[in-house]
Amino acid sequence: MNGKAFLALLARDAHVARRNLIPLLFQTFLQPLLFVFIFGRVMVGSGYLPATYKSLLLPGIMAISMVFTGIWAVAMPLIGEFQFTREIEDDYLRPLISLGSPWKKWSRD
């Protein structure tokens, strides 16, 4: 992948992230907060887990959040794509070298 294509994709993703900042932050921080509440407060407080479990909680939550976020970021756009057309559009199959043609399509929006 050349640098120009990478920067174009990065700029497009940054633009989408800026437009959806509040939902993005909500989705990013809600899951780790729920994990901390359930495993750090409820499970330890009720006696299901020992109190020393709290020291293992942070690395586990970070790992689980990174894995789930990666899966969510890849799976949800594909699910949305398959939902209506039941096929992958050509934009996902096109090599990155031919980025000139999608710009024509995206510039109409």
N, CA, C and O atoms as CSV, one atom per row, in Angstrom:
chain,resi,resn,atom,element,x,y,z
A,1,MET,N,N,0.850,-1.155,0.000
A,1,MET,CA,C,0.000,0.000,0.000
A,1,MET,C,C,0.904,1.229,0.000
A,1,MET,O,O,1.850,1.313,0.783
A,2,ASN,N,N,0.614,2.153,-0.859
A,2,ASN,CA,C,1.439,3.351,-0.889
A,2,ASN,C,C,0.955,4.352,0.160
A,2,ASN,O,O,-0.150,4.228,0.688
A,3,GLY,N,N,1.793,5.341,0.452
A,3,GLY,CA,C,1.502,6.300,1.504
A,3,GLY,C,C,0.309,7.183,1.209
A,3,GLY,O,O,-0.423,7.571,2.119
A,4,LYS,N,N,0.112,7.502,-0.059
A,4,LYS,CA,C,-1.006,8.363,-0.449
A,4,LYS,C,C,-2.347,7.677,-0.175
A,4,LYS,O,O,-3.287,8.298,0.321
A,5,ALA,N,N,-2.413,6.401,-0.504
A,5,ALA,CA,C,-3.650,5.656,-0.265
A,5,ALA,C,C,-3.917,5.512,1.226
A,5,ALA,O,O,-5.054,5.642,1.678
A,6,PHE,N,N,-2.861,5.243,1.985
A,6,PHE,CA,C,-3.022,5.111,3.429
A,6,PHE,C,C,-3.516,6.415,4.048
A,6,PHE,O,O,-4.424,6.399,4.879
A,7,LEU,N,N,-2.938,7.526,3.659
A,7,LEU,CA,C,-3.357,8.814,4.198
A,7,LEU,C,C,-4.787,9.165,3.789
A,7,LEU,O,O,-5.518,9.786,4.561
A,8,ALA,N,N,-5.187,8.772,2.581
A,8,ALA,CA,C,-6.566,9.014,2.146
A,8,ALA,C,C,-7.550,8.208,2.986
A,8,ALA,O,O,-8.584,8.733,3.399
A,9,LEU,N,N,-7.241,6.940,3.244
A,9,LEU,CA,C,-8.111,6.120,4.077
A,9,LEU,C,C,-8.130,6.622,5.517
A,9,LEU,O,O,-9.178,6.625,6.165
A,10,LEU,N,N,-6.981,7.041,6.012
A,10,LEU,CA,C,-6.906,7.566,7.370
A,10,LEU,C,C,-7.711,8.856,7.509
A,10,LEU,O,O,-8.400,9.053,8.510
A,11,ALA,N,N,-7.629,9.729,6.519
A,11,ALA,CA,C,-8.395,10.974,6.547
A,11,ALA,C,C,-9.897,10.702,6.499
A,11,ALA,O,O,-10.676,11.366,7.183
A,12,ARG,N,N,-10.293,9.736,5.700
A,12,ARG,CA,C,-11.715,9.391,5.621
A,12,ARG,C,C,-12.212,8.817,6.941
A,12,ARG,O,O,-13.296,9.177,7.402
A,13,ASP,N,N,-11.427,7.922,7.559
A,13,ASP,CA,C,-11.827,7.353,8.844
A,13,ASP,C,C,-11.846,8.407,9.949
A,13,ASP,O,O,-12.709,8.367,10.825
A,14,ALA,N,N,-10.909,9.342,9.914
A,14,ALA,CA,C,-10.899,10.419,10.915
A,14,ALA,C,C,-12.121,11.322,10.748
A,14,ALA,O,O,-12.693,11.785,11.734
A,15,HIS,N,N,-12.516,11.569,9.510
A,15,HIS,CA,C,-13.705,12.387,9.252
A,15,HIS,C,C,-14.956,11.697,9.792
A,15,HIS,O,O,-15.803,12.342,10.410
A,16,VAL,N,N,-15.074,10.399,9.563
A,16,VAL,CA,C,-16.233,9.646,10.067
A,16,VAL,C,C,-16.228,9.626,11.584
A,16,VAL,O,O,-17.280,9.768,12.207
A,17,ALA,N,N,-15.046,9.451,12.194
A,17,ALA,CA,C,-14.951,9.436,13.653
A,17,ALA,C,C,-15.329,10.791,14.242
A,17,ALA,O,O,-15.974,10.843,15.289
A,18,ARG,N,N,-14.941,11.893,13.590
A,18,ARG,CA,C,-15.313,13.221,14.087
A,18,ARG,C,C,-16.822,13.447,13.990
A,18,ARG,O,O,-17.419,14.064,14.873
A,19,ARG,N,N,-17.429,12.951,12.928
A,19,ARG,CA,C,-18.873,13.115,12.780
A,19,ARG,C,C,-19.644,12.328,13.830
A,19,ARG,O,O,-20.694,12.773,14.293
A,20,ASN,N,N,-19.132,11.165,14.207
A,20,ASN,CA,C,-19.810,10.285,15.161
A,20,ASN,C,C,-19.076,10.234,16.489
A,20,ASN,O,O,-18.931,9.154,17.063
A,21,LEU,N,N,-18.610,11.365,16.995
A,21,LEU,CA,C,-17.763,11.381,18.177
A,21,LEU,C,C,-18.488,10.905,19.430
A,21,LEU,O,O,-17.943,10.088,20.172
A,22,ILE,N,N,-19.684,11.385,19.686
A,22,ILE,CA,C,-20.412,11.021,20.905
A,22,ILE,C,C,-20.762,9.528,20.918
A,22,ILE,O,O,-20.487,8.870,21.921
A,23,PRO,N,N,-21.353,8.958,19.859
A,23,PRO,CA,C,-21.604,7.512,19.887
A,23,PRO,C,C,-20.314,6.688,19.966
A,23,PRO,O,O,-20.292,5.629,20.594
A,24,LEU,N,N,-19.247,7.168,19.334
A,24,LEU,CA,C,-17.977,6.448,19.387
A,24,LEU,C,C,-17.432,6.401,20.804
A,24,LEU,O,O,-16.992,5.348,21.263
A,25,LEU,N,N,-17.456,7.528,21.499
A,25,LEU,CA,C,-16.986,7.549,22.885
A,25,LEU,C,C,-17.881,6.713,23.795
A,25,LEU,O,O,-17.397,6.024,24.694
A,26,PHE,N,N,-19.180,6.780,23.555
A,26,PHE,CA,C,-20.122,5.986,24.345
A,26,PHE,C,C,-19.856,4.494,24.177
A,26,PHE,O,O,-19.804,3.758,25.162
A,27,GLN,N,N,-19.687,4.043,22.933
A,27,GLN,CA,C,-19.427,2.625,22.674
A,27,GLN,C,C,-18.075,2.196,23.209
A,27,GLN,O,O,-17.915,1.061,23.658
A,28,THR,N,N,-17.101,3.092,23.167
A,28,THR,CA,C,-15.755,2.732,23.579
A,28,THR,C,C,-15.639,2.582,25.088
A,28,THR,O,O,-14.961,1.673,25.566
A,29,PHE,N,N,-16.286,3.455,25.841
A,29,PHE,CA,C,-16.097,3.451,27.292
A,29,PHE,C,C,-17.179,2.727,28.067
A,29,PHE,O,O,-16.965,2.416,29.239
A,30,LEU,N,N,-18.316,2.445,27.483
A,30,LEU,CA,C,-19.395,1.800,28.218
A,30,LEU,C,C,-19.050,0.362,28.591
A,30,LEU,O,O,-19.270,-0.049,29.731
A,31,GLN,N,N,-18.521,-0.393,27.663
A,31,GLN,CA,C,-18.222,-1.798,27.941
A,31,GLN,C,C,-17.181,-1.974,29.044
A,31,GLN,O,O,-17.417,-2.773,29.950
A,32,PRO,N,N,-16.018,-1.261,29.023
A,32,PRO,CA,C,-15.084,-1.420,30.140
A,32,PRO,C,C,-15.662,-0.976,31.481
A,32,PRO,O,O,-15.355,-1.572,32.514
A,33,LEU,N,N,-16.491,0.060,31.474
A,33,LEU,CA,C,-17.099,0.490,32.734
A,33,LEU,C,C,-18.052,-0.566,33.286
A,33,LEU,O,O,-18.101,-0.789,34.496
A,34,LEU,N,N,-18.804,-1.212,32.410
A,34,LEU,CA,C,-19.678,-2.289,32.862
A,34,LEU,C,C,-18.881,-3.488,33.379
A,34,LEU,O,O,-19.273,-4.109,34.368
A,35,PHE,N,N,-17.779,-3.813,32.726
A,35,PHE,CA,C,-16.917,-4.897,33.215
A,35,PHE,C,C,-16.371,-4.580,34.604
A,35,PHE,O,O,-16.357,-5.444,35.480
A,36,VAL,N,N,-15.923,-3.351,34.805
A,36,VAL,CA,C,-15.390,-2.963,36.120
A,36,VAL,C,C,-16.486,-3.036,37.169
A,36,VAL,O,O,-16.249,-3.515,38.278
A,37,PHE,N,N,-17.675,-2.571,36.837
A,37,PHE,CA,C,-18.776,-2.607,37.801
A,37,PHE,C,C,-19.157,-4.043,38.147
A,37,PHE,O,O,-19.287,-4.384,39.323
A,38,ILE,N,N,-19.335,-4.882,37.134
A,38,ILE,CA,C,-19.785,-6.255,37.388
A,38,ILE,C,C,-18.711,-7.073,38.101
A,38,ILE,O,O,-18.977,-7.682,39.137
A,39,PHE,N,N,-17.492,-7.087,37.544
A,39,PHE,CA,C,-16.460,-7.951,38.106
A,39,PHE,C,C,-15.739,-7.336,39.301
A,39,PHE,O,O,-15.268,-8.070,40.170
A,40,GLY,N,N,-15.641,-6.024,39.367
A,40,GLY,CA,C,-14.925,-5.399,40.466
A,40,GLY,C,C,-15.792,-5.087,41.663
A,40,GLY,O,O,-15.309,-5.086,42.795
A,41,ARG,N,N,-17.054,-4.825,41.434
A,41,ARG,CA,C,-17.923,-4.418,42.541
A,41,ARG,C,C,-18.933,-5.508,42.900
A,41,ARG,O,O,-19.024,-5.916,44.058
A,42,VAL,N,N,-19.683,-5.974,41.917
A,42,VAL,CA,C,-20.777,-6.908,42.207
A,42,VAL,C,C,-20.250,-8.293,42.562
A,42,VAL,O,O,-20.633,-8.859,43.586
A,43,MET,N,N,-19.374,-8.841,41.723
A,43,MET,CA,C,-18.893,-10.212,41.959
A,43,MET,C,C,-18.002,-10.302,43.200
A,43,MET,O,O,-18.095,-11.263,43.964
A,44,VAL,N,N,-17.133,-9.294,43.403
A,44,VAL,CA,C,-16.271,-9.302,44.587
A,44,VAL,C,C,-17.096,-9.011,45.835
A,44,VAL,O,O,-16.895,-9.641,46.873
A,45,GLY,N,N,-18.022,-8.063,45.739
A,45,GLY,CA,C,-18.854,-7.711,46.888
A,45,GLY,C,C,-19.772,-8.828,47.332
A,45,GLY,O,O,-20.065,-8.947,48.522
A,46,SER,N,N,-20.231,-9.648,46.407
A,46,SER,CA,C,-21.129,-10.744,46.762
A,46,SER,C,C,-20.382,-11.994,47.204
A,46,SER,O,O,-21.000,-12.951,47.671
A,47,GLY,N,N,-19.065,-11.997,47.062
A,47,GLY,CA,C,-18.273,-13.130,47.540
A,47,GLY,C,C,-17.990,-14.188,46.496
A,47,GLY,O,O,-17.384,-15.212,46.812
A,48,TYR,N,N,-18.408,-13.973,45.265
A,48,TYR,CA,C,-18.125,-14.944,44.213
A,48,TYR,C,C,-16.657,-14.942,43.803
A,48,TYR,O,O,-16.138,-15.970,43.367
A,49,LEU,N,N,-15.991,-13.818,43.935
A,49,LEU,CA,C,-14.576,-13.688,43.582
A,49,LEU,C,C,-13.805,-13.139,44.771
A,49,LEU,O,O,-14.354,-12.362,45.552
A,50,PRO,N,N,-12.524,-13.532,44.927
A,50,PRO,CA,C,-11.736,-12.989,46.040
A,50,PRO,C,C,-11.397,-11.514,45.800
A,50,PRO,O,O,-11.434,-11.039,44.665
A,51,ALA,N,N,-11.072,-10.805,46.865
A,51,ALA,CA,C,-10.762,-9.374,46.766
A,51,ALA,C,C,-9.487,-9.125,45.979
A,51,ALA,O,O,-9.309,-8.042,45.421
A,52,THR,N,N,-8.595,-10.109,45.924
A,52,THR,CA,C,-7.350,-9.939,45.157
A,52,THR,C,C,-7.587,-9.979,43.651
A,52,THR,O,O,-6.685,-9.670,42.872
A,53,TYR,N,N,-8.781,-10.352,43.241
A,53,TYR,CA,C,-9.104,-10.402,41.814
A,53,TYR,C,C,-9.067,-9.021,41.179
A,53,TYR,O,O,-8.848,-8.898,39.973
A,54,LYS,N,N,-9.278,-7.981,41.977
A,54,LYS,CA,C,-9.286,-6.620,41.441
A,54,LYS,C,C,-7.946,-6.241,40.821
A,54,LYS,O,O,-7.905,-5.418,39.906
A,55,SER,N,N,-6.847,-6.826,41.300
A,55,SER,CA,C,-5.533,-6.500,40.728
A,55,SER,C,C,-5.358,-7.083,39.326
A,55,SER,O,O,-4.545,-6.577,38.553
A,56,LEU,N,N,-6.087,-8.113,38.990
A,56,LEU,CA,C,-6.023,-8.719,37.659
A,56,LEU,C,C,-7.040,-8.119,36.693
A,56,LEU,O,O,-7.042,-8.437,35.504
A,57,LEU,N,N,-7.880,-7.273,37.200
A,57,LEU,CA,C,-8.999,-6.781,36.409
A,57,LEU,C,C,-8.576,-5.852,35.270
A,57,LEU,O,O,-9.087,-5.985,34.158
A,58,LEU,N,N,-7.674,-4.934,35.513
A,58,LEU,CA,C,-7.294,-3.948,34.497
A,58,LEU,C,C,-6.683,-4.573,33.241
A,58,LEU,O,O,-7.144,-4.260,32.143
A,59,PRO,N,N,-5.664,-5.444,33.344
A,59,PRO,CA,C,-5.126,-6.034,32.101
A,59,PRO,C,C,-6.159,-6.864,31.343
A,59,PRO,O,O,-6.182,-6.855,30.112
A,60,GLY,N,N,-7.001,-7.570,32.064
A,60,GLY,CA,C,-8.029,-8.373,31.398
A,60,GLY,C,C,-9.051,-7.522,30.678
A,60,GLY,O,O,-9.457,-7.843,29.561
A,61,ILE,N,N,-9.468,-6.447,31.306
A,61,ILE,CA,C,-10.453,-5.562,30.683
A,61,ILE,C,C,-9.862,-4.884,29.460
A,61,ILE,O,O,-10.542,-4.727,28.446
A,62,MET,N,N,-8.605,-4.484,29.548
A,62,MET,CA,C,-7.966,-3.867,28.379
A,62,MET,C,C,-7.899,-4.849,27.218
A,62,MET,O,O,-8.199,-4.482,26.082
A,63,ALA,N,N,-7.513,-6.087,27.484
A,63,ALA,CA,C,-7.409,-7.088,26.421
A,63,ALA,C,C,-8.772,-7.404,25.815
A,63,ALA,O,O,-8.912,-7.455,24.593
A,64,ILE,N,N,-9.765,-7.614,26.654
A,64,ILE,CA,C,-11.107,-7.939,26.159
A,64,ILE,C,C,-11.677,-6.776,25.350
A,64,ILE,O,O,-12.299,-6.988,24.310
A,65,SER,N,N,-11.466,-5.555,25.824
A,65,SER,CA,C,-11.984,-4.389,25.109
A,65,SER,C,C,-11.328,-4.226,23.747
A,65,SER,O,O,-11.999,-3.887,22.771
A,66,MET,N,N,-10.016,-4.466,23.672
A,66,MET,CA,C,-9.334,-4.354,22.380
A,66,MET,C,C,-9.828,-5.411,21.402
A,66,MET,O,O,-10.042,-5.114,20.226
A,67,VAL,N,N,-10.011,-6.632,21.869
A,67,VAL,CA,C,-10.479,-7.701,20.982
A,67,VAL,C,C,-11.903,-7.423,20.520
A,67,VAL,O,O,-12.194,-7.521,19.328
A,68,PHE,N,N,-12.794,-7.078,21.447
A,68,PHE,CA,C,-14.182,-6.825,21.080
A,68,PHE,C,C,-14.320,-5.613,20.165
A,68,PHE,O,O,-15.136,-5.624,19.243
A,69,THR,N,N,-13.532,-4.569,20.409
A,69,THR,CA,C,-13.593,-3.390,19.559
A,69,THR,C,C,-13.132,-3.716,18.149
A,69,THR,O,O,-13.728,-3.249,17.179
A,70,GLY,N,N,-12.073,-4.516,18.024
A,70,GLY,CA,C,-11.604,-4.924,16.701
A,70,GLY,C,C,-12.625,-5.762,15.958
A,70,GLY,O,O,-12.857,-5.558,14.767
A,71,ILE,N,N,-13.228,-6.696,16.655
A,71,ILE,CA,C,-14.252,-7.530,16.027
A,71,ILE,C,C,-15.459,-6.686,15.621
A,71,ILE,O,O,-15.997,-6.841,14.525
A,72,TRP,N,N,-15.875,-5.795,16.514
A,72,TRP,CA,C,-17.033,-4.941,16.249
A,72,TRP,C,C,-16.785,-4.022,15.059
A,72,TRP,O,O,-17.676,-3.816,14.234
A,73,ALA,N,N,-15.575,-3.469,14.968
A,73,ALA,CA,C,-15.256,-2.531,13.886
A,73,ALA,C,C,-15.249,-3.212,12.524
A,73,ALA,O,O,-15.543,-2.573,11.514
A,74,VAL,N,N,-14.919,-4.488,12.485
A,74,VAL,CA,C,-14.889,-5.207,11.217
A,74,VAL,C,C,-16.242,-5.843,10.915
A,74,VAL,O,O,-16.703,-5.804,9.775
A,75,ALA,N,N,-16.870,-6.419,11.911
A,75,ALA,CA,C,-18.083,-7.194,11.670
A,75,ALA,C,C,-19.305,-6.328,11.385
A,75,ALA,O,O,-20.103,-6.667,10.511
A,76,MET,N,N,-19.468,-5.233,12.093
A,76,MET,CA,C,-20.694,-4.452,11.927
A,76,MET,C,C,-20.835,-3.827,10.538
A,76,MET,O,O,-21.931,-3.877,9.980
A,77,PRO,N,N,-19.786,-3.240,9.948
A,77,PRO,CA,C,-19.965,-2.762,8.572
A,77,PRO,C,C,-20.281,-3.888,7.582
A,77,PRO,O,O,-21.055,-3.691,6.645
A,78,LEU,N,N,-19.691,-5.053,7.787
A,78,LEU,CA,C,-19.997,-6.171,6.891
A,78,LEU,C,C,-21.426,-6.662,7.078
A,78,LEU,O,O,-22.094,-7.018,6.108
A,79,ILE,N,N,-21.893,-6.684,8.310
A,79,ILE,CA,C,-23.280,-7.084,8.548
A,79,ILE,C,C,-24.232,-6.092,7.880
A,79,ILE,O,O,-25.224,-6.485,7.267
A,80,GLY,N,N,-23.918,-4.803,8.007
A,80,GLY,CA,C,-24.742,-3.795,7.351
A,80,GLY,C,C,-24.722,-3.927,5.844
A,80,GLY,O,O,-25.729,-3.681,5.180
A,81,GLU,N,N,-23.585,-4.313,5.305
A,81,GLU,CA,C,-23.462,-4.475,3.852
A,81,GLU,C,C,-24.250,-5.689,3.367
A,81,GLU,O,O,-24.910,-5.627,2.330
A,82,PHE,N,N,-24.184,-6.779,4.106
A,82,PHE,CA,C,-24.880,-7.993,3.704
A,82,PHE,C,C,-26.379,-7.912,3.945
A,82,PHE,O,O,-27.138,-8.666,3.336
A,83,GLN,N,N,-26.814,-7.030,4.803
A,83,GLN,CA,C,-28.208,-6.990,5.203
A,83,GLN,C,C,-29.136,-6.660,4.040
A,83,GLN,O,O,-30.188,-7.285,3.900
A,84,PHE,N,N,-28.771,-5.694,3.208
A,84,PHE,CA,C,-29.673,-5.265,2.148
A,84,PHE,C,C,-29.365,-5.928,0.815
A,84,PHE,O,O,-30.270,-6.418,0.141
A,85,THR,N,N,-28.088,-5.948,0.430
A,85,THR,CA,C,-27.755,-6.460,-0.889
A,85,THR,C,C,-27.373,-7.931,-0.885
A,85,THR,O,O,-27.372,-8.572,-1.936
A,86,ARG,N,N,-27.052,-8.470,0.275
A,86,ARG,CA,C,-26.606,-9.853,0.444
A,86,ARG,C,C,-25.352,-10.170,-0.375
A,86,ARG,O,O,-25.126,-11.320,-0.749
A,87,GLU,N,N,-24.544,-9.155,-0.648
A,87,GLU,CA,C,-23.273,-9.339,-1.342
A,87,GLU,C,C,-22.317,-8.230,-0.932
A,87,GLU,O,O,-22.741,-7.160,-0.495
A,88,ILE,N,N,-21.035,-8.494,-1.075
A,88,ILE,CA,C,-20.034,-7.487,-0.768
A,88,ILE,C,C,-19.913,-6.562,-1.967
A,88,ILE,O,O,-19.747,-7.013,-3.101
A,89,GLU,N,N,-19.997,-5.278,-1.707
A,89,GLU,CA,C,-19.885,-4.308,-2.791
A,89,GLU,C,C,-18.454,-4.279,-3.326
A,89,GLU,O,O,-17.518,-4.724,-2.662
A,90,ASP,N,N,-18.310,-3.754,-4.519
A,90,ASP,CA,C,-17.010,-3.721,-5.172
A,90,ASP,C,C,-15.993,-2.855,-4.443
A,90,ASP,O,O,-14.791,-3.039,-4.630
A,91,ASP,N,N,-16.444,-1.911,-3.613
A,91,ASP,CA,C,-15.502,-1.048,-2.890
A,91,ASP,C,C,-14.598,-1.850,-1.976
A,91,ASP,O,O,-13.432,-1.496,-1.797
A,92,TYR,N,N,-15.113,-2.931,-1.390
A,92,TYR,CA,C,-14.304,-3.747,-0.492
A,92,TYR,C,C,-13.362,-4.680,-1.247
A,92,TYR,O,O,-12.343,-5.103,-0.700
A,93,LEU,N,N,-13.685,-5.001,-2.478
A,93,LEU,CA,C,-12.881,-5.931,-3.258
A,93,LEU,C,C,-11.841,-5.240,-4.127
A,93,LEU,O,O,-10.920,-5.891,-4.620
A,94,ARG,N,N,-11.972,-3.946,-4.321
A,94,ARG,CA,C,-11.069,-3.195,-5.182
A,94,ARG,C,C,-9.710,-3.043,-4.508
A,94,ARG,O,O,-9.657,-2.736,-3.317
A,95,PRO,N,N,-8.618,-3.247,-5.227
A,95,PRO,CA,C,-7.297,-3.025,-4.619
A,95,PRO,C,C,-7.089,-1.558,-4.290
A,95,PRO,O,O,-7.692,-0.682,-4.911
A,96,LEU,N,N,-6.235,-1.293,-3.316
A,96,LEU,CA,C,-6.017,0.080,-2.864
A,96,LEU,C,C,-5.328,0.951,-3.900
A,96,LEU,O,O,-5.402,2.177,-3.820
A,97,ILE,N,N,-4.671,0.353,-4.854
A,97,ILE,CA,C,-3.949,1.127,-5.864
A,97,ILE,C,C,-4.924,1.903,-6.745
A,97,ILE,O,O,-4.585,2.976,-7.245
A,98,SER,N,N,-6.118,1.375,-6.938
A,98,SER,CA,C,-7.081,2.033,-7.824
A,98,SER,C,C,-8.040,2.926,-7.032
A,98,SER,O,O,-9.255,2.836,-7.209
A,99,LEU,N,N,-7.516,3.767,-6.179
A,99,LEU,CA,C,-8.370,4.635,-5.376
A,99,LEU,C,C,-8.928,5.818,-6.155
A,99,LEU,O,O,-9.729,6.572,-5.601
A,100,GLY,N,N,-8.551,6.013,-7.393
A,100,GLY,CA,C,-9.064,7.135,-8.161
A,100,GLY,C,C,-10.551,7.027,-8.432
A,100,GLY,O,O,-11.252,8.038,-8.398
A,101,SER,N,N,-11.052,5.834,-8.699
A,101,SER,CA,C,-12.464,5.689,-9.025
A,101,SER,C,C,-13.401,5.871,-7.829
A,101,SER,O,O,-14.483,6.427,-8.018
A,102,PRO,N,N,-13.056,5.437,-6.605
A,102,PRO,CA,C,-13.991,5.705,-5.508
A,102,PRO,C,C,-14.137,7.187,-5.198
A,102,PRO,O,O,-15.186,7.608,-4.709
A,103,TRP,N,N,-13.117,7.986,-5.468
A,103,TRP,CA,C,-13.220,9.420,-5.181
A,103,TRP,C,C,-14.330,10.037,-6.005
A,103,TRP,O,O,-15.015,10.944,-5.531
A,104,LYS,N,N,-14.524,9.570,-7.223
A,104,LYS,CA,C,-15.609,10.090,-8.049
A,104,LYS,C,C,-16.951,9.731,-7.441
A,104,LYS,O,O,-17.877,10.541,-7.423
A,105,LYS,N,N,-17.045,8.507,-6.944
A,105,LYS,CA,C,-18.278,8.051,-6.338
A,105,LYS,C,C,-18.557,8.795,-5.031
A,105,LYS,O,O,-19.692,9.208,-4.790
A,106,TRP,N,N,-17.542,8.971,-4.186
A,106,TRP,CA,C,-17.718,9.611,-2.875
A,106,TRP,C,C,-17.914,11.107,-3.002
A,106,TRP,O,O,-18.542,11.718,-2.137
A,107,SER,N,N,-17.396,11.709,-4.050
A,107,SER,CA,C,-17.521,13.153,-4.177
A,107,SER,C,C,-18.938,13.587,-4.517
A,107,SER,O,O,-19.285,14.754,-4.337
A,108,ARG,N,N,-19.761,12.666,-5.006
A,108,ARG,CA,C,-21.158,12.992,-5.335
A,108,ARG,C,C,-22.004,13.150,-4.075
A,108,ARG,O,O,-23.042,13.812,-4.119
A,109,ASP,N,N,-21.590,12.562,-2.958
A,109,ASP,CA,C,-22.398,12.589,-1.723
A,109,ASP,C,C,-22.436,13.951,-1.098
A,109,ASP,O,O,-23.071,14.137,-0.060
